[in-house]
Amino acid sequence: AIVILENFANTLQAVIAKTSVKHVVVAAMGDMLGGLKGTLVNFVVRRVKKLVPAWSLPGHVKFNAALKAGAGLAFKPASVSADDIAFLQYTGGTTGISKGATLLHRNVLSNVA
């Protein structure tokens, strides 16, 4: 599964067929702001600033819909070790092409402990 900001969904669209990703959750900038503020932020990002290129990811689920669908479910903690991958962080590409850096849970925890 992948959770991606809608601003970058067109990039995922270009490569998803070459991956084993089965579930796509698409978030918008204002999703967690709710109400009028969230709607306004999403409008500005999409229509005024035009920061969201056109994209198509059949079968995707919107972030807020995923939260709503899971709200009534019981929490099941995942079994995670310090050496499991937490996430991939991409470099800015300022000195060349962007590169993905694999961050393990222990890497992340060492920065917040």
C-alpha positions in Angstrom: 0.0 0.0 0.0 1.0 3.6 -0.5 -0.3 6.8 0.9 0.5 9.7 -1.4 -0.3 13.4 -1.5 -2.4 14.3 -4.5 0.2 16.8 -5.6 2.4 13.8 -6.6 -0.3 11.3 -7.7 0.6 11.9 -11.4 4.2 10.7 -10.7 2.8 7.5 -9.1 0.4 7.1 -12.1 3.5 7.0 -14.4 5.2 4.1 -12.5 2.6 2.1 -10.6 2.2 -0.5 -13.3 5.9 -1.4 -12.7 5.3 -1.9 -8.9 3.6 -4.4 -6.7 1.5 -1.7 -5.0 -2.1 -3.0 -4.5 -3.7 -0.3 -2.5 -3.5 3.5 -3.1 -4.7 6.1 -0.6 -4.6 9.7 -1.9 -4.5 12.6 0.6 -5.0 16.3 0.0 -3.3 19.2 1.8 -6.4 20.2 3.7 -7.7 16.8 4.6 -6.9 17.0 8.3 -8.0 20.6 8.7 -11.7 19.8 8.2 -14.6 22.0 7.5 -14.3 25.3 5.7 -10.6 25.7 6.4 -9.8 22.3 4.8 -12.0 23.0 1.8 -10.4 26.4 1.3 -6.9 25.0 1.5 -7.7 22.3 -1.0 -9.4 24.8 -3.4 -6.4 27.2 -3.3 -3.9 24.3 -3.8 -5.8 22.8 -6.7 -7.4 25.8 -8.5 -5.5 29.0 -7.5 -1.9 27.8 -7.1 -2.5 24.9 -9.6 -0.2 22.6 -7.6 -2.1 19.4 -8.4 -1.5 18.0 -11.9 -4.2 15.9 -13.5 -3.9 12.2 -12.4 -5.8 8.9 -12.7 -5.3 6.0 -10.3 -8.2 3.6 -10.7 -9.3 2.0 -7.4 -7.7 4.6 -5.2 -9.3 5.6 -1.9 -9.4 9.1 -0.6 -7.6 9.6 2.7 -10.6 10.9 4.6 -12.7 8.0 3.3 -10.1 5.5 4.5 -10.1 7.1 8.0 -13.9 7.0 8.1 -14.0 3.4 7.0 -11.5 2.4 9.7 -13.0 4.5 12.5 -15.2 1.7 13.8 -12.6 -1.1 13.6 -10.6 -2.3 16.5 -6.9 -1.3 16.5 -4.6 -4.2 15.8 -0.9 -3.3 16.5 1.5 -4.4 13.8 4.5 -6.5 14.7 7.4 -4.1 14.0 11.1 -4.4 14.7 13.8 -1.8 14.8 15.2 -3.0 11.5 11.9 -2.9 9.6 11.5 -0.2 7.0 9.6 2.8 8.4 9.4 4.8 5.1 11.3 6.0 2.0 12.3 9.6 2.1 13.3 11.2 -1.2 16.1 13.7 -1.5 15.5 17.1 -3.1 17.6 16.3 -6.2 19.5 19.5 -5.9 22.7 18.0 -7.1 21.2 15.5 -9.5 18.3 13.2 -9.8 16.2 12.6 -6.6 17.1 9.4 -4.7 15.1 7.4 -2.2 16.7 6.9 1.2 15.4 3.9 3.2 14.7 4.8 6.8 14.4 2.1 9.3 12.4 2.4 12.5 15.6 2.6 14.5 16.8 5.5 12.4 13.6 7.5 13.0 13.6 6.7 16.8 17.1 7.8 17.2 16.1 11.3 16.0 13.1 11.6 18.4 14.5 9.9 21.5 
